[in-house]
Amino acid sequence: MPLVRTSLIKGKSPEHLRAVSEGVHRELMEAFGAPADDRFQLIRQHERDELIYDSSYLGLHRTDDLVIVNIIAGNWRDTAQKKALYRAITDNLVADPGLRPEDVLIVLSPNARDEWSFGNGLASYVKDDAA
């Protein structure tokens, strides 16, 4: 269900990228109930001048280790599930690869079941009534 786009400043190792990927996916399974094999992630490392952020927005102190995680997922989750997801992903990324909590920015972009096609030109989550 979820599609994850992760952006960070260039220079991170493959191990760092894998830890970010794992930390996000583990919590999508736990907090959102995503299946283990439902993993679609795009990770992009940007040049320093291509990732622009405010280092002190909302009173936080961000560094160039900032990771922006945009999760496109179904709009059928409640606020409690979303808050649990934010906390758990952040905790995972603090544990491995060792990010600071202030450097984890997560944005959910909700959508409906009829806005997904996983192939064959079909609305994958829409059950058509066969007459």
C-alpha positions in Angstrom: 0.0 0.0 0.0 2.5 2.7 1.0 4.9 4.3 -1.5 7.9 5.8 0.4 10.1 8.6 -1.0 13.1 9.4 1.1 15.4 12.4 0.5 18.7 13.1 2.1 21.9 14.9 1.4 24.4 13.0 -0.8 27.2 11.1 0.8 25.5 8.4 2.8 26.7 4.8 2.6 24.7 1.9 1.3 24.4 0.6 4.8 23.0 3.9 6.0 20.4 3.9 3.2 19.5 0.3 4.0 19.0 1.1 7.7 16.7 4.0 6.8 14.8 1.8 4.4 14.4 -1.0 7.0 13.5 1.3 9.8 10.7 2.9 7.8 9.4 -0.4 6.4 9.4 -2.2 9.7 7.0 0.4 11.2 4.8 0.5 8.2 4.2 -3.2 8.8 3.7 -2.7 12.6 1.8 0.6 12.9 0.0 0.5 9.5 -0.4 -3.2 8.9 1.4 -3.2 5.6 2.3 -6.6 4.3 6.0 -7.6 4.5 6.2 -7.9 0.7 4.5 -4.5 0.1 7.8 -2.6 -0.1 8.1 0.2 -2.6 10.7 2.8 -1.8 12.5 5.5 -3.7 15.6 6.9 -2.0 17.3 9.9 -3.4 20.5 11.5 -2.3 20.6 15.2 -3.3 23.5 17.6 -3.7 23.7 19.9 -0.7 22.2 22.8 -2.6 19.3 20.7 -3.9 17.9 19.9 -0.5 16.9 23.2 1.1 15.5 23.2 4.7 15.0 25.5 7.6 17.4 24.3 10.3 15.2 25.8 13.1 11.6 25.6 12.0 9.3 25.0 15.0 12.2 25.4 17.4 14.0 22.3 16.4 17.7 22.2 15.4 18.2 20.3 12.2 21.5 19.3 10.6 22.6 18.1 7.2 21.8 14.6 8.4 18.2 15.5 7.8 16.1 12.7 6.3 12.7 13.6 4.7 10.4 10.7 4.5 7.2 11.1 2.4 4.8 8.2 2.7 1.9 8.0 0.3 -0.6 5.7 1.9 -4.3 5.0 2.2 -6.4 7.5 4.0 -8.1 4.9 6.2 -5.8 5.3 9.2 -6.7 7.3 12.3 -4.6 9.9 14.1 -3.4 7.5 16.8 -2.0 5.2 14.1 -0.3 8.1 12.4 1.3 9.3 15.6 2.5 5.8 16.5 4.1 5.6 13.0 5.9 8.9 13.4 7.3 7.9 16.8 8.3 4.4 15.8 10.0 5.4 12.6 11.9 8.1 14.4 12.9 5.7 17.2 14.1 3.2 14.6 16.2 5.7 12.7 17.7 7.0 16.0 18.8 3.4 16.8 20.1 2.7 13.3 21.6 4.5 11.4 22.0 6.8 14.4 20.1 9.9 13.4 19.1 12.6 15.8 15.3 12.7 16.3 15.3 16.3 15.1 16.7 15.2 11.8 13.7 12.9 10.9 10.9 14.7 9.1 7.9 12.5 8.1 5.1 13.6 5.8 2.0 11.5 5.1 0.3 12.0 1.8 -3.0 10.1 2.1 -5.1 8.9 -0.8 -8.0 6.5 -1.6 -8.1 2.9 -2.6 -9.0 3.7 -6.2 -5.8 5.7 -6.6 -3.5 2.7 -6.7 -2.5 0.6 -9.7 0.2 -2.0 -9.1 0.2 -3.2 -12.7 -1.9 -4.5 -15.6 -3.7 -1.2 -15.8 -6.0 -2.2 -13.0 -7.2 -0.3 -9.9 -5.6 -2.9 -7.6 -7.6 -2.3 -4.5 -11.0 -1.8 -6.1 -13.2 -4.9 -6.2 -15.4 -4.7 -9.3 -18.9 -6.2 -9.0 -19.2 -9.0 -11.5 -22.8 -9.4 -12.6 
